[in-house]
């Protein structure tokens, strides 16, 4: 016997009751509020519930102060580049006895300087010849012998010692501090070069000009510099002392400012690019100034010096070679800084 449609088991027999029409699993609780999560309208659940307002991203600590310090430091470092390099160059090449002497020794290998030194020595050798034979001596014979003497390694050693001592005398303004190759004659610094008469006399005798080597001097004095007067000596010492101090501390100050600026910068890659651009401009300007000054300086010295223009330009090139090298080095470093900064910015943008 079947149960009627309205009958159910436990209630007189039949089938179990069907589930309620909208029965389902209990709804999950709303998610807990996440302070760092994204903001949703109506609250964390997005269904009208309320919660704390979203927190905005925090700016870097002391961002404004760091940017100001970095900007000032880097601008000062860039502006000090030219004075720092110039002072360092003067300290190395002019005030320093070693640098000045090395440059002077390098000068003797320049053809214009060798020719000028040979001219001075030739004139002095002819002047030292006895008056009875002076007019019979061909100048080219003496000059050829002088050039042979200059080409010997022994001459370069004497020249170096003379230049070194002359520089020391001029820098310190100490009269009477002589070496075997340098003397001070009043306010003049004179280098005594070995006379090439040993090579000249045999040639003259062979040409039929009787000359006795025993009666001739064995050294040739050449004025290298003039010592300052007592009133000018103090000013000169103060000026060289200022150059020496600037050459020591300005490069250090510039480097410290550069490191501080890059260290505290909020965006170091961008700061690196801007610094590189600034150094590129200043180093390029220094190269242009160094090249442009060559002509006017040669023009000025040519009117006040017995040295010919080629010799003056040779001296300028030798003494400014290290300054040019430093400027090119800074320019190359600035290009590297720009490239590194650009690459860093590019990589940072991709990560985002």
C-alpha positions as CSV (number, residue, x, y, z in Angstrom):
1,X,0.0,0.0,0.0
2,X,1.6,3.4,-1.1
3,X,1.5,6.5,0.9
4,X,-0.4,9.4,-0.3
5,X,1.6,12.4,-1.8
6,X,1.1,14.3,1.4
7,X,2.5,11.6,3.7
8,X,6.2,11.6,4.8
9,X,8.2,9.1,6.8
10,X,7.9,9.8,10.5
11,X,4.7,11.5,9.8
12,X,2.7,8.5,8.8
13,X,5.1,7.0,6.3
14,X,6.3,8.2,2.8
15,X,9.3,10.2,1.4
16,X,11.4,12.8,3.2
17,X,10.5,16.4,2.8
18,X,12.3,18.3,0.0
19,X,14.9,20.9,0.9
20,X,13.8,24.5,1.3
21,X,13.7,26.3,-2.0
22,X,16.5,28.8,-1.1
23,X,18.6,26.7,1.2
24,X,22.4,27.1,0.8
25,X,25.6,27.1,2.7
26,X,26.0,29.9,5.2
27,X,27.5,33.1,3.7
28,X,31.2,33.7,4.6
29,X,31.9,36.4,7.1
30,X,33.2,39.7,5.6
31,X,36.9,39.9,5.2
32,X,38.9,41.5,8.0
33,X,40.1,45.1,7.4
34,X,43.5,45.2,5.8
35,X,45.2,48.6,6.5
36,X,47.5,48.1,3.5
37,X,44.9,46.8,1.1
38,X,43.2,48.7,-1.7
39,X,40.3,50.9,-0.9
40,X,36.8,49.5,-1.9
41,X,33.7,51.6,-2.0
42,X,31.5,51.0,0.9
43,X,34.2,49.6,3.1
44,X,36.5,46.6,3.1
45,X,33.7,44.3,1.9
46,X,32.5,46.6,-0.8
47,X,28.9,46.0,0.2
48,X,28.1,49.0,2.2
49,X,30.2,48.2,5.3
50,X,32.4,51.0,6.7
51,X,36.0,51.0,7.8
52,X,39.0,53.3,8.3
53,X,39.8,55.5,5.4
54,X,42.5,54.3,3.0
55,X,46.1,55.3,4.0
56,X,48.0,57.3,1.4
57,X,51.6,56.1,0.5
58,X,54.1,57.8,2.7
59,X,56.8,60.1,1.2
60,X,60.4,59.3,1.9
61,X,61.5,60.6,5.3
62,X,62.9,64.1,5.0
63,X,62.5,64.0,1.3
64,X,62.4,67.7,0.8
65,X,65.4,68.3,3.0
66,X,67.4,65.5,1.3
67,X,66.6,67.0,-2.1
68,X,67.8,70.4,-1.0
69,X,71.0,69.2,0.4
70,X,71.7,67.0,-2.6
71,X,71.0,69.8,-5.0
72,X,73.2,72.3,-3.3
73,X,76.0,69.8,-2.9
74,X,76.0,68.7,-6.5
75,X,75.7,72.2,-7.9
76,X,78.7,73.4,-5.8
77,X,80.7,70.3,-6.8
78,X,80.0,71.0,-10.5
79,X,80.9,74.7,-10.1
80,X,84.1,74.0,-8.3
81,X,85.3,71.6,-11.0
82,X,87.2,74.1,-13.0
83,X,88.9,75.9,-10.0
84,X,89.7,72.6,-8.4
85,X,91.4,71.1,-11.5
86,X,93.2,74.4,-12.2
87,X,94.5,74.6,-8.7
88,X,95.6,71.0,-8.7
89,X,97.4,71.5,-12.0
90,X,99.2,74.5,-10.7
91,X,100.2,72.7,-7.6
92,X,101.6,69.7,-9.5
93,X,103.2,71.5,-12.4
94,X,104.3,74.9,-11.2
95,X,104.7,74.9,-7.4
96,X,105.9,71.4,-7.1
97,X,109.7,71.1,-7.8
98,X,109.3,67.6,-9.1
99,X,106.5,68.4,-11.6
100,X,108.3,71.6,-12.8
101,X,111.6,69.8,-13.2
102,X,110.0,66.9,-15.1
103,X,108.3,69.3,-17.5
104,X,111.5,71.2,-18.0
105,X,113.4,68.0,-18.8
106,X,110.7,67.1,-21.3
107,X,111.0,70.5,-22.9
108,X,114.6,69.8,-23.9
109,X,113.3,67.1,-26.2
110,X,111.1,69.6,-28.0
111,X,112.8,70.8,-31.2
112,X,111.9,74.4,-30.7
113,X,113.5,74.4,-27.2
114,X,116.6,72.5,-28.3
115,X,117.1,75.0,-31.1
116,X,116.7,78.0,-28.7
117,X,119.1,76.5,-26.1
118,X,121.5,75.7,-28.9
119,X,121.3,79.3,-30.1
120,X,122.1,80.7,-26.7
121,X,124.9,78.3,-26.2
122,X,126.3,79.0,-29.6
123,X,126.4,82.8,-29.0
124,X,128.0,82.3,-25.6
125,X,130.7,79.9,-27.0
126,X,131.5,82.4,-29.8
127,X,131.7,85.2,-27.2
128,X,134.1,83.2,-25.1
129,X,136.5,82.6,-28.1
130,X,139.7,84.8,-28.2
131,X,139.1,88.0,-30.0
132,X,141.8,87.2,-32.5
133,X,140.0,84.2,-33.8
134,X,136.4,85.1,-33.1
135,X,135.7,86.5,-36.5
136,X,137.3,83.5,-38.3
137,X,135.0,80.9,-36.6
138,X,132.0,79.8,-38.8
139,X,128.8,79.9,-36.7
140,X,127.5,76.6,-38.2
141,X,130.6,74.7,-36.9
142,X,130.0,75.9,-33.4
143,X,126.2,75.3,-33.6
144,X,126.7,71.8,-34.9
145,X,129.0,71.0,-32.0
146,X,126.6,72.5,-29.5
147,X,123.7,70.4,-30.9
148,X,125.8,67.2,-30.5
149,X,126.5,68.2,-26.9
150,X,122.8,68.7,-26.2
151,X,121.9,65.3,-27.6
152,X,124.2,63.5,-25.1
153,X,122.5,62.0,-21.9
154,X,125.0,63.9,-19.7
155,X,123.6,67.2,-20.9
156,X,120.0,66.2,-19.8
157,X,121.3,65.3,-16.3
158,X,123.0,68.7,-16.0
159,X,119.9,70.5,-17.3
160,X,117.7,68.7,-14.9
161,X,119.8,69.5,-11.9
162,X,120.0,73.1,-13.0
163,X,116.3,73.5,-13.5
164,X,115.5,71.8,-10.2
165,X,117.8,74.0,-8.2
166,X,116.7,77.2,-10.1
167,X,113.1,76.3,-9.3
168,X,113.9,75.8,-5.6
169,X,115.8,79.1,-5.5
170,X,113.0,81.0,-7.1
171,X,110.2,79.4,-5.1
172,X,111.9,80.0,-1.7
173,X,113.7,83.2,-2.7
174,X,116.7,82.0,-0.8
175,X,119.8,83.7,-2.2
176,X,123.0,81.9,-2.3
177,X,121.6,78.4,-2.4
178,X,123.7,77.1,-5.2
179,X,124.5,73.7,-6.7
180,X,127.4,72.6,-8.9
181,X,125.4,73.7,-11.9
182,X,123.5,76.8,-10.7
183,X,124.6,80.0,-9.1
184,X,122.8,83.2,-8.1
185,X,124.3,86.4,-9.5
186,X,122.6,89.3,-7.8
187,X,118.9,88.8,-8.6
188,X,119.6,86.4,-11.4
189,X,119.5,82.6,-11.4
190,X,122.1,81.3,-13.7
191,X,122.6,77.7,-14.9
192,X,126.2,76.7,-15.8
193,X,126.1,74.3,-18.7
194,X,129.1,72.3,-19.7
195,X,130.8,74.0,-22.6
196,X,130.9,72.0,-25.9
197,X,134.3,73.4,-26.7
198,X,135.9,70.0,-26.5
199,X,134.0,69.2,-29.7
200,X,134.4,72.7,-31.2
201,X,138.2,73.1,-30.9
202,X,139.2,70.1,-32.9
203,X,136.9,71.1,-35.7
204,X,138.3,74.6,-35.7
205,X,141.9,73.4,-35.7
206,X,141.1,71.0,-38.6
207,X,139.6,74.0,-40.5
208,X,142.9,75.9,-40.0
209,X,141.8,78.1,-37.2
210,X,144.2,77.8,-34.3
211,X,142.4,77.7,-31.0
212,X,143.8,76.6,-27.6
213,X,141.3,74.7,-25.4
214,X,143.3,75.5,-22.3
215,X,142.6,79.2,-22.5
216,X,138.8,78.9,-22.9
217,X,136.2,78.6,-20.1
218,X,134.6,75.2,-19.5
219,X,131.1,76.3,-18.7
220,X,128.4,78.5,-20.3
221,X,126.2,80.6,-18.1
222,X,122.5,81.0,-19.2
223,X,120.0,83.1,-17.3
224,X,117.0,81.0,-16.4
225,X,115.1,83.3,-14.1
226,X,115.1,86.5,-12.2
227,X,114.5,86.5,-8.4
228,X,111.9,88.9,-7.1
229,X,112.9,91.9,-5.1
230,X,112.4,91.9,-1.4
231,X,109.1,93.8,-1.6
232,X,107.8,91.3,-4.2
233,X,109.1,88.2,-2.5
234,X,106.5,88.1,0.3
235,X,103.7,88.6,-2.2
236,X,105.1,85.8,-4.4
237,X,105.3,83.5,-1.4
238,X,101.8,84.3,-0.3
239,X,100.5,83.7,-3.8
240,X,102.3,80.4,-4.2
241,X,101.2,79.3,-0.7
242,X,97.6,80.1,-1.7
243,X,97.9,78.1,-4.9
244,X,99.5,75.2,-3.0
245,X,96.7,75.2,-0.4
246,X,94.0,75.5,-3.0
247,X,95.5,72.6,-5.0
248,X,95.4,70.5,-1.9
249,X,91.9,71.3,-0.5
250,X,89.7,72.3,-3.4
251,X,89.8,68.9,-5.1
252,X,89.0,67.2,-1.7
253,X,86.1,69.6,-1.1
254,X,84.7,69.0,-4.6
255,X,84.9,65.2,-4.2
256,X,83.2,65.4,-0.7
257,X,80.4,67.5,-2.1
258,X,79.9,65.1,-5.0
259,X,79.7,62.1,-2.7
260,X,77.4,63.7,-0.2
261,X,75.1,64.9,-3.0
262,X,74.8,61.5,-4.6
263,X,74.4,59.8,-1.2
264,X,71.5,61.8,0.1
265,X,69.7,62.3,-3.2
266,X,66.1,60.9,-3.2
267,X,66.5,59.6,-6.8
268,X,70.2,58.8,-7.2
269,X,70.0,57.8,-10.8
270,X,68.4,61.1,-11.8
271,X,71.0,62.9,-9.7
272,X,73.7,60.9,-11.4
273,X,72.5,62.0,-14.8
274,X,72.2,65.7,-13.8
275,X,75.7,65.6,-12.3
276,X,77.1,64.0,-15.3
277,X,75.6,66.6,-17.6
278,X,77.1,69.4,-15.4
279,X,80.6,67.8,-15.3
280,X,80.4,67.3,-19.1
281,X,79.8,71.0,-19.6
282,X,82.5,72.2,-17.2
283,X,85.2,69.8,-18.4
284,X,84.4,70.7,-22.0
285,X,84.6,74.4,-21.1
286,X,88.0,73.8,-19.5
287,X,89.3,72.2,-22.6
288,X,88.0,75.0,-24.7
289,X,89.6,77.6,-22.4
290,X,92.9,75.8,-22.4
291,X,93.0,75.6,-26.1
292,X,91.8,79.2,-26.7
293,X,94.4,80.7,-24.2
294,X,97.4,79.2,-26.1
295,X,97.4,81.9,-28.8
296,X,97.0,85.0,-26.6
297,X,99.5,83.8,-24.1
298,X,102.1,83.1,-26.9
299,X,101.4,86.6,-28.3
300,X,101.9,88.3,-25.0
301,X,105.1,86.4,-24.1
302,X,106.6,86.8,-27.5
303,X,106.7,90.6,-27.0
304,X,108.4,90.3,-23.6
305,X,110.7,87.3,-24.1
306,X,113.7,86.5,-26.2
307,X,112.3,83.0,-26.8
308,X,110.7,82.5,-30.2
309,X,107.0,81.8,-30.6
310,X,107.5,78.1,-31.4
311,X,109.4,77.7,-28.1
312,X,106.8,79.5,-26.1
313,X,104.0,77.3,-27.6
314,X,106.1,74.2,-26.8
315,X,106.4,75.3,-23.2
316,X,102.7,76.0,-23.0
317,X,101.9,72.5,-24.5
318,X,104.2,70.7,-22.1
319,X,103.1,72.4,-19.0
320,X,99.3,72.2,-19.8
321,X,99.4,68.6,-20.9
322,X,98.4,67.3,-17.5
323,X,95.6,69.9,-17.2
324,X,94.2,68.7,-20.6
325,X,94.5,65.1,-19.4
326,X,92.6,65.8,-16.2
327,X,89.9,67.6,-18.2
328,X,89.5,64.7,-20.6
329,X,89.3,62.3,-17.7
330,X,86.5,64.2,-16.1
331,X,84.7,64.4,-19.4
332,X,84.9,60.6,-19.8
333,X,83.7,60.1,-16.3
334,X,80.7,62.4,-16.9
335,X,79.7,60.3,-19.9
336,X,79.9,57.1,-17.8
337,X,77.8,58.7,-15.1
338,X,75.1,59.8,-17.6
339,X,75.0,56.3,-19.1
340,X,74.8,54.6,-15.7
341,X,72.0,56.9,-14.5
342,X,70.0,56.3,-17.7
343,X,70.4,52.6,-17.4
344,X,69.4,52.7,-13.7
345,X,66.3,54.7,-14.5
346,X,65.3,52.3,-17.3
347,X,65.6,49.3,-15.1
348,X,63.6,50.9,-12.3
349,X,60.9,51.8,-14.7
350,X,60.6,48.2,-16.0
351,X,60.3,46.8,-12.4
352,X,57.3,49.0,-11.9
